[in-house]
Amino acid sequence: MFANTPRGAKASAITYSIIETAKENGVNPFQYLIYLFEKLSNLDLQDKDALDQLLPWSASLPPVFRMNN
């Protein structure tokens, strides 16, 4: 509704999906996004499991990102 272009709408949808998925998995969205921005720039694209380790439900995420329930 507030995106001026289709590309802007797609970028917003991706961002909202990442944030909501993090929240549903008990991960602090702000800290998680910072972590993603740091890790994604150095991601080895040849390693098929590298991206899986960054997903919000991955057990390999540092525990400091978990929200206290």
Residue, then its C-alpha position, 0 to 999 in steps of 0.5 A: m500500500f505504501a510502496n512506490t514501485p513493485r521492487g520496493a513492495k517486494a523488498s518490504a515483503i521480504t523484510y517483513s517476512i524475515i522479521e516476523t519469522a524471527k519473532e515466531n521463532g523467539v529471536n530478537p528481530f533487531q539483533y538478528l538483522i544485525y547478525l544477518f547483515e554481518k554474516l551474509s556479506n561473507l557467506d560462502l555460496q559454494d557451501k549449501d548448508a551455510l544459509d541454513q545455519l543463518l535461519p531463525w530456527s537454526a540451533s547454530l544461532p548464538p543463544v543471545f538472540r533468543m528472547n526471554n519468554 
